[in-house]
């Protein structure tokens, strides 16, 4: 459990992000322990958080990077990651982004459509390069998560549908400046049970056996990410079940000789090491509700407004014997959706009290905005 240094916080402008670097290191250690197979490669999905201190720890732990934009490729390179450990996904790669990836000879482009494959081949030809690609397959698996972050269904914008895969593979194998080296999958995010990953393994085994019978083999199989974290009880479960996650693939996927298995973990790497620290501005008494109005809003953590997500809200140093009271915990943004929780049962709050909104290490700082002309918060670190 993260211990919050209240006396240190009192001298700081709120809101701010607070990162427990020791917890991040323990999390990275667990990833490396349980993915310790010769042919397993873990890439950090950098869209979760690009804080420089966080990236330095991830780089030192030996992970690669999964990017979804040219800006993320630049961030990874600037942080010292080896371009040979960078993979580039995304449905809408611009020409300059493709050129950037080719210029730096990144490990792989995860391709999501026939047209994208053709464009990459054309740009690679002009640059005198060969683009290594994996085809992102849409396996039509329901990960039973929020519809905004489900990515593996037939009606999602992501990936190549199974009925089109034969044609795309044939095209890729016959393109002069394309080297087809793998298949890529990603079925969604915040998946907290391993059954969808087992179903994915079965689908991958079926596909690789089908193409092996046709003489087509793949050097890499990329299973994406999606492993979730415990948002409700972060202090009790600060590190996800990496053992169960990696064992699910180890026990169920069938890899050929010299075939590599790649992972793209984001939220599960950094989610629990970060908290959003805020102060209570006012306690407002409504007709039937009490509102704890805090100085953090969806400009600092948009997940509750965007996904109807819930984060644990923890008073820092609550008063001894303070009665438990129900509050709607809301921010200062001029939108009704700026709410972190309704009917939160918390020790009685007063103006100036500090609270931590936990599990904010992923999709907090990286998605912060300056809506309402608000200042972007600073970051503080526990090392």
ChimeraX attribute file (.defattr): number of C-alpha atoms within 10 A of each C-alpha:
attribute: neighborCount
match mode: 1-to-1
recipient: residues
	/A:1	12
	/A:2	18
	/A:3	9
	/A:4	18
	/A:5	11
	/A:6	12
	/A:7	8
	/A:8	8
	/A:9	16
	/A:10	13
	/A:11	8
	/A:12	11
	/A:13	12
	/A:14	19
	/A:15	23
	/A:16	21
	/A:17	24
	/A:18	23
	/A:19	25
	/A:20	22
	/A:21	18
	/A:22	14
	/A:23	20
	/A:24	24
	/A:25	20
	/A:26	15
	/A:27	21
	/A:28	21
	/A:29	13
	/A:30	18
	/A:31	24
	/A:32	18
	/A:33	12
	/A:34	15
	/A:35	20
	/A:36	12
	/A:37	13
	/A:38	9
	/A:39	14
	/A:40	18
	/A:41	20
	/A:42	22
	/A:43	23
	/A:44	27
	/A:45	25
	/A:46	26
	/A:47	18
	/A:48	21
	/A:49	23
	/A:50	19
	/A:51	15
	/A:52	13
	/A:53	13
	/A:54	20
	/A:55	22
	/A:56	15
	/A:57	15
	/A:58	22
	/A:59	17
	/A:60	12
	/A:61	14
	/A:62	17
	/A:63	23
	/A:64	26
	/A:65	32
	/A:66	28
	/A:67	25
	/A:68	21
	/A:69	21
	/A:70	19
	/A:71	12
	/A:72	19
	/A:73	25
	/A:74	16
	/A:75	18
	/A:76	25
	/A:77	15
	/A:78	11
	/A:79	18
	/A:80	13
	/A:81	22
	/A:82	18
	/A:83	18
	/A:84	13
	/A:85	19
	/A:86	25
	/A:87	25
	/A:88	24
	/A:89	22
	/A:90	16
	/A:91	16
	/A:92	14
	/A:93	20
	/A:94	15
	/A:95	13
	/A:96	11
	/A:97	19
	/A:98	20
	/A:99	19
	/A:100	16
	/A:101	22
	/A:102	22
	/A:103	12
	/A:104	14
	/A:105	17
	/A:106	19
	/A:107	20
	/A:108	25
	/A:109	29
	/A:110	28
	/A:111	27
	/A:112	24
	/A:113	20
	/A:114	17
	/A:115	11
	/A:116	18
	/A:117	22
	/A:118	16
	/A:119	15
	/A:120	25
	/A:121	22
	/A:122	17
	/A:123	19
	/A:124	20
	/A:125	16
	/A:126	11
	/A:127	13
	/A:128	11
	/A:129	18
	/A:130	18
	/A:131	26
	/A:132	22
	/A:133	25
	/A:134	29
	/A:135	27
	/A:136	27
	/A:137	24
	/A:138	25
	/A:139	22
	/A:140	17
	/A:141	19
	/A:142	16
	/A:143	27
	/A:144	16
	/A:145	17
	/A:146	15
	/A:147	14
	/A:148	11
	/A:149	17
	/A:150	21
	/A:151	26
	/A:152	23
	/A:153	19
	/A:154	16
	/A:155	10
	/A:156	15
	/A:157	12
	/A:158	23
	/A:159	26
	/A:160	21
	/A:161	20
	/A:162	13
	/A:163	9
	/A:164	12
	/A:165	19
	/A:166	11
	/A:167	10
	/A:168	16
	/A:169	17
	/A:170	12
	/A:171	15
	/A:172	21
	/A:173	14
	/A:174	11
	/A:175	16
	/A:176	14
	/A:177	22
	/A:178	22
	/A:179	17
	/A:180	25
	/A:181	19
	/A:182	22
	/A:183	23
	/A:184	25
	/A:185	27
	/A:186	25
	/A:187	27
	/A:188	25
	/A:189	24
	/A:190	20
	/A:191	21
	/A:192	18
	/A:193	15
	/A:194	18
	/A:195	13
	/A:196	17
	/A:197	25
	/A:198	17
	/A:199	17
	/A:200	24
	/A:201	20
	/A:202	15
	/A:203	15
	/A:204	24
	/A:205	15
	/A:206	12
	/A:207	15
	/A:208	19
	/A:209	15
	/A:210	13
	/A:211	14
	/A:212	12
	/A:213	9
	/A:214	9
	/A:215	8
	/A:216	14
	/A:217	18
	/A:218	18
	/A:219	16
	/A:220	23
	/A:221	23
	/A:222	24
	/A:223	22
	/A:224	23
	/A:225	26
	/A:226	25
	/A:227	23
	/A:228	21
	/A:229	23
	/A:230	20
	/A:231	19
	/A:232	14
	/A:233	13
	/A:234	20
	/A:235	16
	/A:236	9
	/A:237	14
	/A:238	22
	/A:239	23
	/A:240	22
	/A:241	19
	/A:242	19
	/A:243	13
	/A:244	13
	/A:245	20
	/A:246	19
	/A:247	14
	/A:248	16
	/A:249	18
	/A:250	16
	/A:251	10
	/A:252	16
	/A:253	20
	/A:254	16
	/A:255	18
	/A:256	13
	/A:257	8
	/A:258	11
	/A:259	16
	/A:260	18
	/A:261	22
	/A:262	20
	/A:263	25
	/A:264	26
	/A:265	25
	/A:266	25
	/A:267	27
	/A:268	29
	/A:269	29
	/A:270	32
	/A:271	28
	/A:272	29
	/A:273	30
	/A:274	27
	/A:275	31
	/A:276	25
	/A:277	28
	/A:278	25
	/A:279	23
	/A:280	22
	/A:281	18
	/A:282	16
	/A:283	18
	/A:284	13
	/A:285	11
	/A:286	8
	/A:287	6
	/A:288	5
	/A:289	13
	/A:290	18
	/A:291	21
	/A:292	25
	/A:293	21
	/A:294	26
	/A:295	18
	/A:296	26
	/A:297	26
	/A:298	24
	/A:299	25
	/A:300	27
	/A:301	27
	/A:302	23
	/A:303	19
	/A:304	17
	/A:305	18
	/A:306	12
	/A:307	12
	/A:308	14
	/A:309	13
	/A:310	18
	/A:311	22
	/A:312	20
	/A:313	21
	/A:314	16
	/A:315	20
	/A:316	17
	/A:317	12
	/A:318	15
	/A:319	13
	/A:320	7
	/A:321	8
	/A:322	11
	/A:323	11
	/A:324	12
	/A:325	13
	/A:326	17
	/A:327	23
	/A:328	19
	/A:329	22
	/A:330	22
	/A:331	25
	/A:332	17
	/A:333	17
	/A:334	10
	/A:335	11
	/A:336	10
	/A:337	16
	/A:338	21
	/A:339	24
	/A:340	26
	/A:341	19
	/A:342	15
	/A:343	13
	/A:344	18
	/A:345	14
	/A:346	17
	/A:347	18
	/A:348	18
	/A:349	23
	/A:350	14
	/A:351	13
	/A:352	13
	/A:353	19
	/A:354	24
	/A:355	23
	/A:356	23
	/A:357	20
	/A:358	26
	/A:359	28
	/A:360	29
	/A:361	28
	/A:362	25
	/A:363	21
	/A:364	23
	/A:365	26
	/A:366	16
	/A:367	16
	/A:368	18
	/A:369	18
	/A:370	11
	/A:371	13
	/A:372	10
	/A:373	8
	/A:374	13
	/A:375	13
	/A:376	15
	/A:377	19
	/A:378	13
	/A:379	17
	/A:380	16
	/A:381	14
	/A:382	14
	/A:383	10
